[in-house]
Amino acid sequence: MRAATGQVTRLVPGDVVRVLALVSVVVGTWRSGPVAAALFLLVLGGVMVPRAIAAPTWLDVTYSSTILFAAWAAQLDWYVAVSWLDVAVHAVATGLVAVLGVQALHAWGVVGRGGSRTEVALLVVGLGAVLAVLWELGEWAGNAWFDRRIQVGYDDTMGDLAAGLAGSVVVTGVVVRRP
């Protein structure tokens, strides 16, 4: 693969997940229609971020696989079939999205890399909390305007917010211990 600059771009393990996300746009659209198309296009855009910022392989693959899994779980009604899955996915995905978000902020020069472990921890947890709120707003909007099958309600929202915050705290513990 050649970049616009003429340099050869190496394939990385996360590219396998990106191909699966692209296939999911087609299959999801064919299977379920425009709401699925929008969901999988959002996932496809999301899985491009680690590639764009040259995220570490572990984060690229884990994050990308998680958000693709989350989308398919919604499309296949796994959240309805497995009662605890929604909370688990919110915890894992929010934590990973927060870490990737901090990596992106570093890559784009929005925040410096020289912060203390405490500053990095606060940034990951804070970003995770904000992202959890935005995710819940997205679920509410999706339910209200596009598809009533999207699970919302007070208990669901509070559980998802708590899981997202907890996931951000847990992943912070992992990130600040990494060299």
N, CA and C of each residue as an Amber inpcrd file, in Angstrom:
protein
   537
   0.8470000  -1.1660000   0.0000000   0.0000000   0.0000000   0.0000000
   0.9000000   1.2390000   0.0000000   0.5850000   2.2220000  -0.8130000
   1.3890000   3.4390000  -0.8850000   0.6000000   4.6190000  -0.3320000
   1.2680000   5.3880000   0.4930000   0.6680000   6.6110000   1.0160000
   0.7850000   7.6960000  -0.0540000   0.0890000   8.8070000   0.1340000
   0.1130000   9.9060000  -0.8240000   1.5200000  10.4620000  -1.0130000
   2.3810000  10.2890000  -0.0290000   3.7400000  10.8170000  -0.1030000
   4.6670000   9.8960000  -0.8840000   4.1730000   8.7400000  -1.3200000
   4.9980000   7.7920000  -2.0340000   5.6550000   6.7670000  -1.1260000
   5.4820000   6.9160000   0.1780000   6.0460000   5.9590000   1.1200000
   5.1620000   4.7170000   1.1700000   5.7910000   3.5850000   1.4140000
   5.0330000   2.3430000   1.5420000   4.4590000   2.2840000   2.9530000
   3.1460000   2.0370000   3.0400000   2.4790000   1.9290000   4.3270000
   2.3630000   0.4560000   4.6770000   2.8800000   0.0970000   5.8250000
   2.8520000  -1.2760000   6.3110000   1.4810000  -1.6400000   6.8570000
   1.0530000  -2.8470000   6.6010000  -0.1710000  -3.3430000   7.2240000
   0.1380000  -3.6830000   8.6800000  -0.8280000  -3.4520000   9.5440000
  -0.6750000  -3.7420000  10.9730000  -1.8300000  -4.6420000  11.3940000
  -1.6980000  -5.3400000  12.5460000  -2.7570000  -6.2730000  12.9670000
  -4.1530000  -5.6430000  13.0370000  -4.2540000  -4.4040000  13.4440000
  -5.5590000  -3.7520000  13.5290000  -6.2510000  -3.6040000  12.1830000
  -5.4810000  -3.6990000  11.0960000  -6.0840000  -3.5910000   9.7670000
  -7.0550000  -4.7390000   9.4900000  -6.8310000  -5.8830000  10.1120000
  -7.7690000  -7.0030000   9.9710000  -9.1340000  -6.5980000  10.5330000
  -9.1380000  -5.9460000  11.6750000 -10.4070000  -5.5000000  12.2800000
 -11.0330000  -4.4180000  11.4150000 -10.2200000  -3.5430000  10.8300000
 -10.7600000  -2.5000000   9.9540000 -11.4490000  -3.1150000   8.7300000
 -10.8860000  -4.1700000   8.1690000 -11.5280000  -4.8590000   7.0450000
 -12.8580000  -5.4720000   7.5030000 -12.8530000  -6.0890000   8.6880000
 -14.1010000  -6.6530000   9.2220000 -15.1520000  -5.5610000   9.4490000
 -14.7080000  -4.3710000   9.8770000 -15.6480000  -3.2570000  10.0640000
 -16.2350000  -2.8160000   8.7260000 -15.4130000  -2.7830000   7.6970000
 -15.8980000  -2.4250000   6.3600000 -16.9070000  -3.4630000   5.8550000
 -16.5970000  -4.7280000   6.0230000 -17.5260000  -5.8010000   5.6400000
 -18.8190000  -5.6820000   6.4480000 -18.7000000  -5.3010000   7.7090000
 -19.8790000  -5.1510000   8.5720000 -20.8170000  -4.0580000   8.0800000
 -20.2710000  -3.0020000   7.4770000 -21.1320000  -1.9540000   6.9100000
 -22.0430000  -2.5740000   5.8520000 -21.4660000  -3.3840000   4.9800000
 -22.2350000  -3.9950000   3.9000000 -23.2230000  -5.0200000   4.4490000
 -22.7360000  -5.9400000   5.2690000 -23.5840000  -7.0110000   5.7980000
 -24.6680000  -6.4310000   6.7090000 -24.2890000  -5.5080000   7.5910000
 -25.2610000  -4.8990000   8.5040000 -26.3410000  -4.1380000   7.7670000
 -25.9480000  -3.4130000   6.7270000 -26.9270000  -2.6660000   5.9230000
 -27.8730000  -3.6220000   5.2140000 -27.3230000  -4.6590000   4.6050000
 -28.1350000  -5.6420000   3.8940000 -29.0910000  -6.3500000   4.8500000
 -28.5850000  -6.6660000   6.0520000 -29.3670000  -7.4370000   7.0280000
 -30.4320000  -6.5910000   7.7160000 -30.0680000  -5.3550000   8.0920000
 -30.9410000  -4.5940000   8.9920000 -31.3370000  -3.2010000   8.5180000
 -30.7480000  -2.6870000   7.4650000 -31.1870000  -1.4080000   6.9310000
 -30.3700000  -0.2070000   7.3590000 -30.9640000   0.9900000   7.2330000
 -30.2100000   2.2360000   7.3940000 -29.6930000   2.5110000   8.8110000
 -30.3900000   2.0740000   9.8370000 -29.8930000   2.2990000  11.2060000
 -28.6190000   1.4910000  11.4190000 -28.6020000   0.2620000  10.9470000
 -27.3940000  -0.5640000  11.0340000 -26.2800000   0.0450000  10.1940000
 -26.6290000   0.5660000   9.0280000 -25.6170000   1.2130000   8.1840000
 -24.9620000   2.3680000   8.9250000 -25.7740000   3.1940000   9.5620000
 -25.2270000   4.3270000  10.3200000 -24.3410000   3.8460000  11.4680000
 -24.7900000   2.8230000  12.1720000 -24.0120000   2.2810000  13.2790000
 -22.6610000   1.7630000  12.8000000 -22.6680000   0.9610000  11.7470000
 -21.4140000   0.3720000  11.2770000 -20.5160000   1.4000000  10.5910000
 -21.0910000   2.4340000   9.9990000 -20.2530000   3.5200000   9.4770000
 -19.5790000   4.2690000  10.6210000 -20.2890000   4.4410000  11.7270000
 -19.6930000   5.0570000  12.9120000 -18.5430000   4.1950000  13.4320000
 -18.7580000   2.8910000  13.4880000 -17.7010000   1.9680000  13.9200000
 -16.5220000   2.0370000  12.9500000 -16.7990000   2.0320000  11.6500000
 -15.7260000   2.1000000  10.6590000 -14.8870000   3.3630000  10.8510000
 -15.5420000   4.4790000  11.0770000 -14.7890000   5.7070000  11.3640000
 -13.9830000   5.5840000  12.6410000 -14.5860000   4.9730000  13.6530000
 -13.8990000   4.8120000  14.9290000 -12.6700000   3.9400000  14.8460000
 -12.7300000   2.8710000  14.0420000 -11.5750000   1.9750000  13.9580000
 -10.4470000   2.5670000  13.1160000 -10.7150000   3.6550000  12.4250000
  -9.6610000   4.3300000  11.6700000  -8.7860000   5.2090000  12.5670000
  -9.3190000   5.6330000  13.6930000  -8.5770000   6.5390000  14.5760000
  -7.2600000   5.9360000  15.0540000  -7.2370000   4.6920000  15.5640000
  -5.9440000   4.1590000  16.0150000  -4.8970000   4.1270000  14.9020000
  -5.3290000   3.8450000  13.6910000  -4.4080000   3.8150000  12.5520000
  -3.8790000   5.2120000  12.2750000  -4.7730000   6.1890000  12.3410000
  -4.3870000   7.5730000  12.0460000  -3.3880000   8.1270000  13.0500000
  -3.4700000   7.6820000  14.2930000  -2.5670000   8.2310000  15.3170000
  -1.4350000   7.2670000  15.6640000  -1.3350000   6.1640000  14.9230000
  -0.2920000   5.1470000  15.1740000  -0.3360000   4.6670000  16.6250000
  -1.5320000   4.2900000  17.0600000  -1.7190000   3.7840000  18.4280000
  -0.9460000   2.4800000  18.5970000  -0.5550000   2.1710000  19.8210000
   0.1100000   0.8840000  20.0530000  -0.7950000  -0.2720000  19.6180000
  -0.1780000  -1.3490000  19.1580000  -0.9260000  -2.4930000  18.6260000
  -1.9530000  -3.0200000  19.6180000  -1.5700000  -3.1530000  20.8890000
  -2.5020000  -3.7070000  21.8820000  -3.7560000  -2.8510000  21.9690000
  -3.6080000  -1.5190000  21.9150000  -4.7520000  -0.6200000  22.0240000
  -5.5650000  -0.6370000  20.7340000  -4.9000000  -0.6110000  19.6000000
  -5.5720000  -0.6400000  18.3040000  -6.4810000  -1.8610000  18.1930000
  -5.9220000  -3.0440000  18.4130000  -6.6760000  -4.2830000  18.2330000
  -7.7680000  -4.4240000  19.2920000  -7.4440000  -4.1540000  20.5340000
  -8.4190000  -4.3160000  21.6150000  -9.5810000  -3.3380000  21.4660000
  -9.2630000  -2.0640000  21.2500000 -10.2870000  -1.0290000  21.0790000
 -11.1610000  -1.3300000  19.8560000 -10.5130000  -1.5740000  18.7210000
 -11.2560000  -1.7870000  17.4710000 -12.1450000  -3.0280000  17.5550000
 -11.6170000  -4.1060000  18.1090000 -12.4090000  -5.3360000  18.2610000
 -13.5950000  -5.1170000  19.1930000 -13.3580000  -4.3580000  20.2500000
 -14.4240000  -4.1150000  21.2310000 -15.5660000  -3.3150000  20.6290000
 -15.2620000  -2.2430000  19.9060000 -16.3740000  -1.4480000  19.3720000
 -17.0920000  -2.1850000  18.2410000 -16.3660000  -3.0120000  17.4830000
 -17.0300000  -3.8080000  16.4580000 -17.9260000  -4.8640000  17.1090000
 -17.4290000  -5.5100000  18.1450000 -18.2340000  -6.4820000  18.8920000
 -19.4800000  -5.8040000  19.4700000 -19.3180000  -4.6170000  20.0500000
 -20.4460000  -3.9020000  20.6520000 -21.5360000  -3.6280000  19.6220000
 -21.1400000  -3.2490000  18.4230000 -22.1240000  -2.9670000  17.3740000
 -22.8630000  -4.2290000  16.9460000 -22.1220000  -5.3210000  16.7540000
 -22.7760000  -6.5660000  16.3630000 -23.6620000  -7.1020000  17.4930000
 -23.2320000  -6.9290000  18.7340000 -24.0610000  -7.3670000  19.8620000
 -25.4070000  -6.6410000  19.8470000 -25.3880000  -5.3650000  19.5000000
 -26.6410000  -4.6050000  19.4020000 -27.4890000  -5.1220000  18.2460000
 -26.8650000  -5.3420000  17.1010000 -27.6040000  -5.7860000  15.9180000
 -28.1890000  -7.1820000  16.0820000 -27.5050000  -8.0280000  16.8250000
 -27.9510000  -9.4120000  16.9910000 -28.7540000  -9.6330000  18.2710000
 -29.0830000  -8.5370000  18.9620000 -29.8660000  -8.5720000  20.2060000
 -29.2150000  -9.3920000  21.3200000 -27.9000000  -9.4280000  21.3340000
 -27.2070000 -10.1350000  22.4100000 -27.3970000  -9.4370000  23.7510000
 -27.5900000  -8.1170000  23.7260000 -27.8050000  -7.3920000  24.9880000
 -29.1260000  -7.7920000  25.6320000 -30.1010000  -8.1650000  24.8160000
 -31.3830000  -8.6370000  25.3310000 -31.2420000 -10.0700000  25.8470000
 -30.4880000 -10.8810000  25.1190000 -30.3440000 -12.2950000  25.4670000
 -29.4390000 -12.5310000  26.6730000 -28.4320000 -11.6790000  26.8570000
 -27.4530000 -11.8560000  27.9440000 -27.5270000 -10.6040000  28.8230000
 -28.1500000 -10.7050000  29.9630000 -28.4940000  -9.5320000  30.7810000
 -27.2890000  -8.6830000  31.2050000 -26.1650000  -9.2890000  31.4680000
 -25.0060000  -8.5460000  31.9710000 -24.1060000  -7.9900000  30.8690000
 -24.3370000  -8.3710000  29.6150000 -23.4270000  -8.0160000  28.5310000
 -23.3620000  -6.5150000  28.2770000 -24.4900000  -5.8220000  28.3510000
 -24.5160000  -4.3780000  28.0990000 -23.5920000  -3.6450000  29.0660000
 -23.6860000  -3.9780000  30.3380000 -22.8530000  -3.3060000  31.3450000
 -21.3760000  -3.6370000  31.1210000 -21.0810000  -4.8850000  30.8080000
 -19.6900000  -5.2830000  30.5710000 -19.1070000  -4.5500000  29.3620000
 -19.8760000  -4.4620000  28.2950000 -19.3880000  -3.7700000  27.0960000
 -19.2030000  -2.2840000  27.3750000 -20.1190000  -1.6850000  28.1140000
 -19.9530000  -0.2680000  28.4580000 -18.6740000  -0.0500000  29.2590000
 -18.3790000  -0.9360000  30.1870000 -17.1700000  -0.7910000  31.0070000
 -15.9140000  -0.9060000  30.1450000 -15.8280000  -1.9720000  29.3810000
 -14.6250000  -2.2140000  28.5780000 -14.4710000  -1.1540000  27.4860000
 -15.5400000  -0.9180000  26.7370000 -15.4520000   0.0120000  25.6140000
 -15.1530000   1.4360000  26.0700000 -15.8280000   1.8880000  27.1040000
 -15.5930000   3.2620000  27.5570000 -14.1600000   3.4450000  28.0380000
 -13.6500000   2.4690000  28.7790000 -12.2590000   2.5600000  29.2200000
 -11.2930000   2.6320000  28.0540000 -11.4890000   1.7770000  27.0630000
 -10.5990000   1.7620000  25.9000000 -10.7420000   3.0230000  25.0510000
 -11.9680000   3.4990000  24.8780000 -12.1800000   4.7300000  24.1120000
 -11.5140000   5.9090000  24.8260000 -11.5790000   5.9250000  26.1490000
 -10.9340000   7.0070000  26.9040000  -9.4200000   6.9770000  26.7200000
  -8.8240000   5.7910000  26.7930000  -7.3750000   5.6810000  26.5930000
  -7.0040000   6.1010000  25.1750000  -7.7670000   5.6270000  24.1880000
  -7.4910000   6.0260000  22.8160000  -7.6760000   7.5300000  22.6470000
  -8.6880000   8.0800000  23.3050000  -8.9110000   9.5260000  23.2350000
  -7.7310000  10.3080000  23.7690000  -7.1550000   9.8670000  24.8710000
  -5.9770000  10.5420000  25.4220000  -4.7990000  10.3920000  24.4620000
  -4.6290000   9.1970000  23.8850000  -3.5650000   8.9930000  22.8850000
  -3.7560000   9.9550000  21.7110000  -5.0030000  10.1130000  21.2580000
  -5.2850000  11.0230000  20.1450000  -4.9760000  12.4670000  20.5350000
  -5.3580000  12.8620000  21.7320000  -5.0600000  14.2250000  22.1920000
  -3.5530000  14.4690000  22.2320000  -2.7890000  13.4620000  22.6210000
  -1.3230000  13.5620000  22.5890000  -0.8300000  13.6830000  21.1490000
  -1.3220000  12.7900000  20.2830000  -0.8610000  12.7710000  18.8900000
  -1.1700000  14.0770000  18.1710000  -2.2930000  14.6830000  18.4900000
  -2.6980000  15.9160000  17.8220000  -2.1550000  17.1660000  18.5090000
  -1.3840000  16.9780000  19.5710000  -0.7620000  18.1040000  20.2420000
  -1.6990000  18.9170000  21.1240000  -2.8550000  18.3740000  21.4370000
  -3.8180000  19.0900000  22.2900000  -3.3420000  19.0860000  23.7340000
  -2.7950000  17.9680000  24.1780000  -2.1980000  17.8710000  25.5120000
  -0.7930000  17.3050000  25.3620000   0.0830000  17.7070000  26.2390000
   1.4630000  17.2320000  26.1810000   1.6060000  15.8340000  26.7430000
   2.7240000  15.2070000  26.4340000   3.0030000  13.8640000  26.9220000
   3.7420000  13.8770000  28.2460000   4.1300000  15.0110000  28.7250000
   4.9760000  15.0730000  29.9140000   4.2450000  15.0760000  31.2400000
   2.9530000  14.7930000  31.2450000   2.1900000  14.8520000  32.4890000
   2.5520000  13.7380000  33.4540000   2.2910000  13.9880000  34.7110000
   2.5280000  12.9680000  35.7310000   1.5210000  11.8360000  35.5700000
   1.7570000  10.7390000  36.2580000   0.8130000   9.6190000  36.2080000
  -0.5530000  10.0490000  36.7400000  -0.5580000  10.8900000  37.7410000
  -1.8230000  11.3780000  38.2940000  -2.5740000  12.2070000  37.2630000
  -1.8530000  13.0670000  36.5400000  -2.5040000  13.8840000  35.5110000
  -3.0760000  13.0100000  34.3900000  -2.3160000  11.9940000  33.9730000
  -2.8030000  11.0810000  32.9380000  -4.0350000  10.3340000  33.4370000
  -3.9840000   9.8870000  34.6940000  -5.1190000   9.1650000  35.2750000
  -6.3660000  10.0420000  35.2980000  -6.2240000  11.2660000  35.7250000
  -7.3650000  12.1800000  35.7670000  -7.9060000  12.4580000  34.3690000
  -7.0190000  12.5820000  33.4140000  -7.4450000  12.8330000  32.0440000
  -8.2220000  11.6330000  31.4890000  -7.7300000  10.4200000  31.7190000
  -8.4200000   9.2220000  31.2220000  -9.7760000   9.0720000  31.9070000
  -9.8180000   9.2050000  33.2230000 -11.0870000   9.0420000  33.9450000
 -12.0670000  10.1480000  33.5520000 -11.5950000  11.3710000  33.4700000
 -12.4770000  12.4780000  33.0840000 -13.0160000  12.3230000  31.6760000
 -12.1420000  11.9600000  30.7510000 -12.5840000  11.7540000  29.3760000
 -13.5500000  10.5700000  29.3080000 -13.2690000   9.5090000  30.0670000
 -14.1800000   8.3620000  30.1080000 -15.5600000   8.7460000  30.6130000
 -15.6120000   9.5840000  31.6430000 -16.9030000  10.0170000  32.1900000
 -17.6850000  10.8320000  31.1570000 -17.0000000  11.7420000  30.4840000
 -17.6620000  12.5590000  29.4550000 -18.1450000  11.6760000  28.3040000
 -17.3060000  10.7450000  27.8900000 -17.6870000   9.8530000  26.7960000
 -18.8580000   8.9530000  27.1730000 -18.9110000   8.5170000  28.4300000
 -20.0400000   7.7050000  28.8920000 -21.3400000   8.5030000  28.7950000
 -21.2900000   9.7740000  29.1680000 -22.4750000  10.6390000  29.0680000
 -22.8790000  10.8080000  27.6020000 -21.9030000  11.0750000  26.7290000
 -22.2100000  11.2470000  25.3110000 -22.7910000   9.9670000  24.7020000
 -22.2720000   8.8140000  25.1140000 -22.7860000   7.5260000  24.6340000
 -24.2630000   7.3840000  25.0260000 -24.5650000   7.7210000  26.2650000
 -25.9580000   7.6100000  26.7240000 -26.8660000   8.6020000  26.0120000
 -26.3690000   9.7960000  25.7390000 -27.1570000  10.7490000  24.9480000
 -27.4070000  10.1900000  23.5470000 -26.3970000   9.5360000  22.9830000
 -26.5590000   8.9140000  21.6740000 -27.5830000   7.7980000  21.6950000
 -27.5620000   6.9760000  22.7490000 -28.5690000   5.9160000  22.8670000
 -29.9670000   6.5110000  22.9790000 -30.0990000   7.5460000  23.7960000
 -31.4070000   8.1870000  23.9470000 -31.8870000   8.7480000  22.6090000
 -31.0040000   9.4680000  21.8900000 -31.3860000  10.0590000  20.6060000
 -31.7350000   8.9650000  19.5970000 -30.9470000   7.8900000  19.5950000
 -31.2400000   6.7880000  18.6870000 -32.6070000   6.1890000  18.9550000
 -32.9320000   6.0140000  20.2390000 -34.2390000   5.4700000  20.6170000
 -35.3610000   6.4360000  20.2620000 -35.1660000   7.7020000  20.5470000
 -36.2200000   8.7010000  20.3430000 -36.4690000   9.0010000  18.8690000
 -35.4300000   9.0060000  18.0580000 -35.5680000   9.4860000  16.6860000
 -35.4570000   8.4210000  15.6050000 -34.8380000   7.2620000  15.9280000
 -34.5640000   6.3150000  14.8540000 -35.0810000   4.9040000  15.0740000
 -34.8730000   4.3550000  16.2700000 -35.1730000   2.9330000  16.4500000
 -35.5400000   2.6690000  17.9060000 -36.7890000   2.3720000  18.1570000
 -37.2870000   2.1410000  19.5150000 -36.6940000   0.8830000  20.1570000
 -36.0410000   0.0320000  19.3640000 -35.4270000  -1.1750000  19.9290000
 -34.1550000  -0.8710000  20.7160000 -33.5920000   0.3340000  20.5590000
 -32.4030000   0.7040000  21.3280000 -32.8200000   0.8120000  22.7880000
 -32.1450000   0.0540000  23.6350000 -32.5100000  -0.0420000  25.0480000
 -32.1420000   1.2380000  25.8050000 -33.1400000   1.8760000  26.3850000
 -32.9260000   3.0420000  27.2360000 -33.8460000   2.9270000  28.4490000
 -33.7090000   3.8090000  29.3590000 -34.4910000   3.8230000  30.5820000
 -33.5700000   4.2100000  31.7310000 -34.1490000   4.6110000  32.8160000
 -33.3590000   5.1020000  33.9410000 -32.3490000   4.0660000  34.4320000
 -32.8040000   2.8550000  34.6980000 -31.9000000   1.8220000  35.2130000
 -30.7940000   1.4970000  34.2120000 -31.1520000   1.3900000  32.9330000
 -30.1580000   1.1100000  31.8980000 -29.1250000   2.2340000  31.8320000
 -29.5920000   3.4680000  31.8220000 -28.6910000   4.6100000  31.7090000
 -27.7640000   4.7200000  32.9180000 -28.3170000   4.5940000  34.1040000
 -27.4790000   4.6950000  35.3090000 -26.4610000   3.5570000  35.3670000
 -26.8780000   2.3530000  35.0110000 -25.9580000   1.2200000  34.9860000
 -24.8490000   1.4070000  33.9670000 -25.2200000   1.9130000  32.7860000
 -24.2270000   2.1540000  31.7410000 -23.2410000   3.2470000  32.1400000
 -23.7400000   4.3140000  32.7550000 -22.8500000   5.3910000  33.2050000
 -21.8820000   4.8980000  34.2720000 -22.4100000   4.1450000  35.2300000
 -21.5520000   3.6000000  36.2890000 -20.5130000   2.6520000  35.7000000
 -20.9240000   1.8100000  34.7650000 -19.9890000   0.8710000  34.1340000
 -18.9220000   1.6180000  33.3420000 -19.3170000   2.6400000  32.6100000
 -18.3530000   3.4260000  31.8410000 -17.3190000   4.0940000  32.7320000
 -17.7840000   4.6570000  33.8220000 -16.8610000   5.2950000  34.7690000
 -15.9480000   4.2520000  35.4060000 -16.5090000   3.1290000  35.8220000
 -15.7020000   2.0630000  36.4240000 -14.6710000   1.5300000  35.4280000
 -15.0730000   1.3460000  34.1890000 -14.1370000   0.8810000  33.1610000
 -13.0010000   1.8560000  32.9480000 -13.3050000   3.1410000  32.9990000
 -12.2650000   4.1630000  32.8440000 -11.2910000   4.1370000  34.0170000
 -11.8080000   3.9310000  35.2120000 -10.9460000   3.8570000  36.3960000
 -10.0430000   2.6240000  36.3130000 -10.6080000   1.4850000  35.9390000
  -9.8180000   0.2500000  35.8530000  -8.7280000   0.3820000  34.7980000
  -9.0860000   0.8510000  33.6130000  -8.0880000   0.9600000  32.5530000
  -7.0250000   2.0070000  32.9040000  -7.3980000   2.9950000  33.6980000
  -6.4080000   3.9720000  34.1610000  -5.3320000   3.2850000  34.9930000
  -5.7640000   2.3640000  35.8330000  -4.7970000   1.6130000  36.6380000
  -3.7970000   0.8500000  35.7910000  -4.2500000   0.3580000  34.6520000
  -3.3640000  -0.3670000  33.7310000  -2.4500000   0.6210000  33.0060000
  -3.0110000   1.7040000  32.5030000  -2.2620000   2.6510000  31.6880000
  -1.1540000   3.3480000  32.4830000  -1.4450000   3.7690000  33.6920000
  -0.4190000   4.5070000  34.4520000   0.7060000   3.6040000  34.9240000
   0.5130000   2.3090000  34.8830000   1.5800000   1.3810000  35.2630000
   2.4620000   1.0070000  34.0750000   1.9940000   1.2890000  32.8630000
   2.7890000   0.9700000  31.6680000   3.9320000   1.9590000  31.5370000
   5.0760000   1.5000000  31.0480000   6.2190000   2.4220000  30.8770000
   5.9690000   3.4350000  29.8020000
